[in-house]
Amino acid sequence: MKTPRLQGLKAKSYPFFQPGDLNAFFGLILDNMTQLVILSSILIGIFGFPRELVLYKIVPGSAMGVLVGDLAYTWMAVRLFKRTGRRDRHAISSINQSTRRVRGNPSGK
């Protein structure tokens, strides 16, 4: 399968919004929120973590980590697009990707 490229044209602008982006955004938000709620409940209910620690430190820290990751992945995707002109690459991060990288699996598989 051939990948779409800009044939003979220099990549000038990055297509920030594509069809399906809004759907992917809400899917990612729903996935991350679900994971935060479940993990917060487990930490508070089963492991006995203090509620203030989980809700005021861990959850906002995780949200900031995902935000910084999104910005970094977007920057990398724009650089890749400008270098190769490929429109079939994307930048997306989530809580799952962060934990995979912490565990030492950079491929995220």
N, C-alpha and C positions, 0 to 999 in steps of 0.2 A: 504494500500500500504506500503510495507516494504521500509525502507530507507537503502541505501547502506552503509555498515560499513566494516571496516577492520576486518575480522573474525579471532580472535586470534592473530592478529599482532599488535604491537605497532606502532602508527603513527609516522613516522620519518621525512618525508619531506612533505611539503605542495605543492599540485599541483597548481602552480601559473597560468599556462595557460591551459585552457580546450577548447574543440571545442565550438565555438560560442563566445568566449571572445572578439575577434576582432570586431565582429558584435555588441556586446553589448557596447564596448568602443565607437565606432563611433556613435551609437544610443544615448548614454548618452551625448557625446560631442555636437551632433546636438541639442538635447533637451535643454541643458544648454545654448548654444549659442543663440538659438531662444528666450529663456526666457530673457536672458540679453539684447538682441537687442530690444525686445518688451517693457520690463520694462524701459530701458534707454530712449527709444523714448517717452514713456508716461510721464516719469519724466521731460524730457526736453520740450517736445511739449505741454503737457496739463497742468502740474503743474508748469511749469516755473522754474524748478531747473536750476542753472547755469551749462552750458555744461562742464566746467572744473571740477566741483565737481563730476558730474556723471561719466564722462569718466576717470578721473584721481584718483578718491578716491573710489567711490562706486563699479564700475565694477572690479577694481583690488582687492578690499577688498573681494568682493563676490567670485572671483576666488581663492583667498588664503584660504578662508573659506572652499570651496569645496575641495581643495587640502589637507588641514589639516584633514578634515572629512574623505576623502578617506584613508589617512594614518592611522587614528585611527581605522576605520572600518576594514581595512586590518589586522592590528595588532590583533584586537579582533577575526577576523575570523581564523587567524593562531592559536591563543590560543585555540579557540573552537575545531578546527580540531585536535590539539595535545591532547586535553583532551578527546574527544569523538571518534575521527577517522571518523567522518561523512564527506563525500565528497559532500553532497548536500546542504551545506551552503555557502553563499557568502557574500561579503562585497561590498556595493555600496552606494554611497551617491550622492545627487544632491541638487540643489537649493531648490527643493520642500521639501525635507526632512528637510533641515535647517529651513525653515519657519514653518513647522509643529511643530518642536521642540520648536521654539520660542513661538509659540502660546500655548504651554503647552500640546501638544498631543504626548507623547513619542512613542506611537505605530506607528505613521505615517499614521494612517488610516483616 
